[in-house]
């Protein structure tokens, strides 16, 4: 089963920066792999929500990647997925309480979606495809790259949706009062449309690159 | 305690706050398995079944955790219940219908990481539903998920024959259809009264 997800064996020596860059651009979790879509669409109605969600996910990704990579020789193959989920759930519980301690308001606006980081396919797929086969150092770089890439993707959506939906950015008004809010952007449908728009931009960019 | 009527809970989960189109839960199978109407129906059935069992177990676990005063174990125990239920369903389907097992492929074990199911159990805890309300909530959510998946699959089958620019094909087109469906479902919010 792991053959599908297997990575190519390392070729170059200076791999750690490669692992980082890969998550940012070439294998960006939001725009290229289209993984973990639920939070991407659900909590990006404002830029600050998007940022908080991205950072929380990155934290869980980093911690679980480290632990899974450290334990990779001790976890039996048959129960690995369940073990990974348990490890992830532990860190999500931690970050849930941390966010509640930092800002109750933020915790309220993110709601159940913090707990739902557990079932974010991105984290499980990194655990299965990368952390369970590589050293701790490389897993950290991978998690950082993917985490930053994910946060970047969330921010892209959050910025567009907040600007057009409530004419502000991180809570500060940007457009003048005359600007008519695009209510649809903060509604669920706006999430679908904005993500479709960004994927479209990426596709056009990619097809230009391949044709030239 | 919450004393919403049962039919209200069902309608709410199924149409007004549709899990896929209003809460964005279960987007992965929504984008992945919605290629054919047939597969979509069966996927919907499997998810509804897992939801039903998880909701009942979730209710029991919540009562137990409240009793022993350990709310921080909530998330971990929920996910374990869901994972074992999915394992059970996987075994049943493998035994009963190998062809369906083939068709669902990787998406069957991925029901574990389907946010719609964990979301359902978490929401039902937050809202303080009792056992019957939880069951109806699960049925409504499952029906809503199946409806969304079916609508999407039907539309995508039609779109097979449409000529669209190359850059729009695939995920982008699916997302656009999803957006329009989501707008349509907003019409149901008037039912809330």
Interface residues (C-beta under 8 A of the other chain):
Chain A: X34 X35 X37 X38 X41 X42 X81 X82 X85 X86 X89 X90 X92 X93 X96 X97 X112 X115 X116 X118 X119 X120 X121 X124 X184 X187 X188 X189 X190 X191 X192 X193 X195 X196 X199 X200 X203 X204 X207
Chain B: X21 X22 X23 X24 X25 X26 X27 X28 X31 X72 X75 X76 X79 X80 X83 X109 X110 X112 X113 X114 X115 X118 X119 X122 X123 X126 X166 X167 X168 X171 X172 X175 X176 X178 X179 X180 X182 X183 X186
